[in-house]
Amino acid sequence: MTDTERIKKFEERRAALRALTDDQLKARFWDLCQKVVEPLVELARTHTSPSIERAVLLRMGIDSVTTKGVVSRVQEAGLLGKGAGHVVLKVSEKYKTDLRGAARKIVDDPACLNGLFRR
């Protein structure tokens, strides 16, 4: 593509965007962000493993014994694709506790994972 062609395409895109309101621009921005992130989320969902998830939990400050239990519970619940750290965060928010408390809750009460990602 030549510089002239590139500039022409830019000007066309610019003119189309100029006609949008601020709310329309924001909606377009978030739509494009979603499209960019979708393949990454799918890749993470299909290419994670218990060892990766344990490593994430360790970096979140959860001890190694608890991380093993959390990952087992999350895997049993079929939520490993959501990410063990994400699950711990959701439990933390649901039960108003810190991350370590949420991790212990998952190990002690696997029922706390039921319906966690329903809308």
C-alpha positions as CSV (number, residue, x, y, z in Angstrom):
1,M,0.0,0.0,0.0
2,T,1.4,3.4,-1.0
3,D,1.5,6.4,1.3
4,T,-1.2,8.1,-0.8
5,E,-3.5,5.0,-0.5
6,R,-2.9,4.9,3.2
7,I,-3.7,8.5,3.7
8,K,-6.9,8.2,1.6
9,K,-8.1,5.3,3.7
10,F,-7.3,7.2,6.9
11,E,-9.3,10.2,5.7
12,E,-12.3,7.9,4.8
13,R,-12.3,6.3,8.3
14,R,-11.8,9.8,9.9
15,A,-14.9,11.2,8.0
16,A,-17.0,8.2,9.1
17,L,-16.0,8.7,12.7
18,R,-16.5,12.4,12.6
19,A,-20.2,11.9,12.1
20,L,-20.6,9.9,15.3
21,T,-21.7,11.3,18.7
22,D,-19.6,10.9,21.8
23,D,-21.9,8.1,23.0
24,Q,-21.7,6.4,19.6
25,L,-17.9,6.7,19.7
26,K,-17.7,5.2,23.2
27,A,-20.0,2.3,22.1
28,R,-17.8,1.7,19.0
29,F,-14.7,1.8,21.2
30,W,-16.0,-0.9,23.6
31,D,-17.3,-3.0,20.8
32,L,-13.9,-3.0,19.1
33,C,-12.2,-3.7,22.5
34,Q,-14.5,-6.7,22.9
35,K,-13.6,-8.0,19.5
36,V,-9.9,-7.7,20.2
37,V,-10.1,-9.5,23.5
38,E,-12.4,-12.4,22.4
39,P,-9.6,-14.5,20.8
40,L,-7.5,-14.0,23.9
41,V,-10.2,-15.1,26.3
42,E,-10.9,-18.1,24.1
43,L,-7.2,-19.0,24.0
44,A,-7.0,-18.8,27.8
45,R,-10.1,-20.9,28.1
46,T,-8.8,-23.7,25.9
47,H,-5.2,-23.6,26.8
48,T,-5.0,-23.4,30.6
49,S,-3.9,-26.2,32.9
50,P,-4.0,-26.9,36.6
51,S,-0.4,-26.0,37.0
52,I,-0.9,-22.6,35.3
53,E,-3.9,-21.9,37.5
54,R,-1.9,-22.8,40.6
55,A,0.9,-20.4,39.5
56,V,-1.7,-17.6,39.1
57,L,-3.1,-18.3,42.6
58,L,0.4,-18.3,44.1
59,R,1.0,-14.9,42.6
60,M,-2.2,-13.7,44.2
61,G,-0.7,-14.5,47.6
62,I,-2.5,-17.8,48.3
63,D,-0.3,-20.5,49.9
64,S,0.7,-23.6,47.9
65,V,-1.4,-26.1,49.8
66,T,-4.6,-24.0,49.4
67,T,-3.9,-23.4,45.7
68,K,-3.9,-27.1,45.0
69,G,-7.3,-27.5,46.8
70,V,-8.8,-24.5,45.0
71,V,-7.7,-25.7,41.6
72,S,-9.1,-29.2,42.3
73,R,-12.4,-27.7,43.4
74,V,-12.6,-25.3,40.4
75,Q,-11.7,-28.1,38.0
76,E,-14.4,-30.4,39.6
77,A,-16.9,-27.6,39.1
78,G,-16.0,-27.2,35.4
79,L,-14.8,-23.7,35.9
80,L,-11.1,-24.0,35.1
81,G,-11.7,-22.2,31.8
82,K,-12.8,-19.2,33.7
83,G,-9.5,-19.0,35.5
84,A,-9.0,-20.0,39.1
85,G,-7.9,-16.5,40.0
86,H,-11.1,-15.1,38.5
87,V,-13.1,-17.7,40.4
88,V,-11.4,-16.7,43.7
89,L,-12.1,-13.0,42.9
90,K,-15.8,-13.8,42.3
91,V,-16.1,-15.7,45.5
92,S,-14.3,-12.9,47.4
93,E,-16.8,-10.4,46.0
94,K,-19.8,-12.6,46.7
95,Y,-18.8,-13.4,50.3
96,K,-17.2,-10.0,51.1
97,T,-13.9,-11.5,52.1
98,D,-10.2,-11.2,51.1
99,L,-8.7,-13.4,48.5
100,R,-7.1,-15.9,51.0
101,G,-10.5,-16.2,52.8
102,A,-12.2,-16.8,49.4
103,A,-9.7,-19.5,48.6
104,R,-10.3,-21.2,51.9
105,K,-14.0,-20.9,51.4
106,I,-13.7,-22.7,48.0
107,V,-11.7,-25.5,49.6
108,D,-14.0,-25.9,52.6
109,D,-17.3,-25.4,50.8
110,P,-17.3,-26.3,47.1
111,A,-21.0,-25.4,47.0
112,C,-20.0,-21.8,47.1
113,L,-19.1,-22.2,43.4
114,N,-22.6,-23.1,42.4
115,G,-24.2,-20.4,40.2
116,L,-21.1,-18.2,40.5
117,F,-21.2,-17.1,36.8
118,R,-24.9,-17.0,36.2
119,R,-26.3,-13.7,35.2
